[in-house]
Amino acid sequence: MSTAGKLFDTVFENAYKATEVNLRLQQELLLGWTRFLPGFTGRKVGSVGELPDFRQQFSHGIMSAARAQRELFDQQFDAAITAFDEALGVGKKRSTTPVVAELPPRVVVKDEPTPEAAIALAEVPRIVARTANNIFQKVAVVTGAASGIGEAVARELAHRGAKAVMLVDRHEGVKDLAAAINKESGRDVAVAAIGDTTDEGFRKRVFNEAMESYGMVTICVPAAGITRDGLAVRINKESGRAEIYPIESFRQVTEVNLLAPIYWGIEMVARIAEQRLEKGLKRWEPEETIQGVVVFLGSVSSQGNKGQISYAVAKAGLEGATATLTKEAIFHGVRCGIIHPGFTDTPMARALGEDFLKKNVLPYTQLRRLIRPDEIADAICFMISNSAVSGELWADAGWHPPA
Ligand SMILES: NC(=O)c1ccc[n+]([C@@H]2O[C@H](COP(=O)([O-])OP(=O)(O)OC[C@H]3O[C@@H](n4cnc5c(N)ncnc54)[C@H](O)[C@@H]3O)[C@@H](O)[C@H]2O)c1
């Protein structure tokens, strides 16, 4: 290949590389918007609050990305001119006549945004505050994060600007999920923690790790759950005997769905209480603003559901835990709530089988479809971000089962 040919190659290679970097910068900008403005990705807006430093941070981010793009254009243009000069045999001496007829327009970066951009930017803190109050820059623990609702909650918290989200699950898949969330968010926000939520030592290790690396945990969503469905009394047609629901299954379900979530919730309350004690603080005062939030995962089954004696008992038990903790934990500034999702499109609901869902679920659901996990995550974030919300929230898609 001739020298000129090689130089043309280099020019195009450089242009290609510059385009790649440009695209990456634009992607980062978009990620910035989607992270801070959940409305852009079709998510609903939750509650009201304040986030005064956001506008500055965000407009600073846009300006630096635009500046970096301008520098790239300049470098690309200079490299092209030099290469063309050299190819045409004018050596290092710059030709006064541009060889490239049509130059890319220079990116003009003003220090102040245009009036339209200023209006749009002024909206940002309001929208962000409505969705990210009590979430932005906070540390969260989400159990059952490898799948379904827990996964959706972890993603949503990261999108809304949480500082760190501990993704707790006994399933290894939580590692890939953490990597995916970090890539999407463009920052290291998700941390995988693999273990069994019923293991007290594991629970304490997760809280220790979160606090040592990121600071006090102030959001806890213990979503890990299982089902072991079966009628309380079932007639075995072959033996002609009545079979009783196995007590071992009952113990297992209440261990995972009732005791474990309560203990993950009160672990956070205890850590906050200790920290306040060290600071010499006593009863929480409203001026301190909210110190933490626990949201338990109840279910429409807490009101009773055929074939779910153990699950229904565990979920109804969480209502009692919420009511008690709501009264106790506010002493330390921690709010507590429980959400009761209807049938949500996760592996847990899908395990019921397509036929069962068609016959026994969809006809009694006003939406006539399964709820999406991100809809439940949005409702949970609403409970976290809106400090006026306490107690129970039913997100059941109009579930009205027959007797
Ligand atoms: N899907 C629904 O229709 C529905 C409705 C109402 C309430 N819920 C509740 O929402 C929560 C999440 O349910 P989902 O539908 O997303 O379920 P899912 O099966 O998709 O996910 C549950 C996750 O919890 C994890 N898990 C279970 N036991 C664990 C343990 N001991 N230690 C660590 N991890 C454990 C599993 O590995 C899994 O990743 C559960 O508490 C469930 O009872 C679900």
The ligand as a Tripos MOL2 file, in Angstrom:
@<TRIPOS>MOLECULE
LIG
   44    48     1     0     0
SMALL
NO_CHARGES

@<TRIPOS>ATOM
      1 N1        -45.0560  -13.1250   42.2280 N.am      1 LIG1
      2 C1        -46.1700  -12.8580   42.8600 C.2       1 LIG1
      3 O1        -47.2550  -13.0110   42.2940 O.2       1 LIG1
      4 C2        -46.1500  -12.3450   44.2710 C.ar      1 LIG1
      5 C3        -47.3280  -11.8260   44.7940 C.ar      1 LIG1
      6 C4        -47.3380  -11.3460   46.0820 C.ar      1 LIG1
      7 C5        -46.1840  -11.3710   46.8410 C.ar      1 LIG1
      8 N2        -45.0430  -11.8830   46.3140 N.ar      1 LIG1
      9 C6        -43.8650  -11.8920   47.1980 C.3       1 LIG1
     10 O2        -42.8250  -11.1240   46.5890 O.3       1 LIG1
     11 C7        -41.5660  -11.6600   46.9660 C.3       1 LIG1
     12 C8        -40.7670  -11.9470   45.7190 C.3       1 LIG1
     13 O3        -41.4410  -12.9380   44.9720 O.3       1 LIG1
     14 P1        -41.1440  -13.2460   43.4460 P.3       1 LIG1
     15 O4        -42.4320  -13.5080   42.8110 O.co2     1 LIG1
     16 O5        -40.2490  -12.2280   42.8990 O.co2     1 LIG1
     17 O6        -40.4020  -14.6390   43.6020 O.3       1 LIG1
     18 P2        -39.1960  -15.2900   42.8120 P.3       1 LIG1
     19 O7        -39.3180  -16.7490   43.0580 O.co2     1 LIG1
     20 O8        -39.1250  -14.8110   41.4130 O.co2     1 LIG1
     21 O9        -37.9110  -14.7250   43.5820 O.3       1 LIG1
     22 C9        -37.6700  -15.0540   44.9060 C.3       1 LIG1
     23 C10       -36.1720  -14.9970   45.1340 C.3       1 LIG1
     24 O10       -35.9330  -15.2580   46.5240 O.3       1 LIG1
     25 C11       -34.7810  -16.0860   46.6140 C.3       1 LIG1
     26 N3        -34.8320  -16.8400   47.8600 N.ar      1 LIG1
     27 C12       -35.8020  -17.6670   48.2950 C.ar      1 LIG1
     28 N4        -35.4860  -18.1580   49.4930 N.ar      1 LIG1
     29 C13       -34.2970  -17.6320   49.8440 C.ar      1 LIG1
     30 C14       -33.4510  -17.7450   50.9750 C.ar      1 LIG1
     31 N5        -33.7920  -18.5190   52.0160 N.pl3     1 LIG1
     32 N6        -32.2880  -17.0540   50.9990 N.ar      1 LIG1
     33 C15       -31.9310  -16.2780   49.9430 C.ar      1 LIG1
     34 N7        -32.6970  -16.1250   48.8610 N.ar      1 LIG1
     35 C16       -33.8570  -16.7910   48.8000 C.ar      1 LIG1
     36 C17       -34.8540  -16.9930   45.4060 C.3       1 LIG1
     37 O11       -33.5800  -17.5360   45.0870 O.3       1 LIG1
     38 C18       -35.3750  -16.0360   44.3430 C.3       1 LIG1
     39 O12       -34.3150  -15.4180   43.6510 O.3       1 LIG1
     40 C19       -41.8460  -12.8860   47.8140 C.3       1 LIG1
     41 O13       -41.7960  -12.5380   49.1720 O.3       1 LIG1
     42 C20       -43.2620  -13.2670   47.4250 C.3       1 LIG1
     43 O14       -43.9160  -13.9630   48.4390 O.3       1 LIG1
     44 C21       -44.9890  -12.3700   45.0420 C.ar      1 LIG1
@<TRIPOS>BOND
     1     1     2 1
     2     2     3 2
     3     2     4 1
     4     4     5 ar
     5     4    44 ar
     6     5     6 ar
     7     6     7 ar
     8     7     8 ar
     9     8     9 1
    10     8    44 ar
    11     9    10 1
    12     9    42 1
    13    10    11 1
    14    11    12 1
    15    11    40 1
    16    12    13 1
    17    13    14 1
    18    14    15 2
    19    14    16 1
    20    14    17 1
    21    17    18 1
    22    18    19 2
    23    18    20 1
    24    18    21 1
    25    21    22 1
    26    22    23 1
    27    23    24 1
    28    23    38 1
    29    24    25 1
    30    25    26 1
    31    25    36 1
    32    26    27 ar
    33    26    35 ar
    34    27    28 ar
    35    28    29 ar
    36    29    30 ar
    37    29    35 ar
    38    30    31 1
    39    30    32 ar
    40    32    33 ar
    41    33    34 ar
    42    34    35 ar
    43    36    37 1
    44    36    38 1
    45    38    39 1
    46    40    41 1
    47    40    42 1
    48    42    43 1
@<TRIPOS>SUBSTRUCTURE
     1 LIG1         1 GROUP 0 **** ****
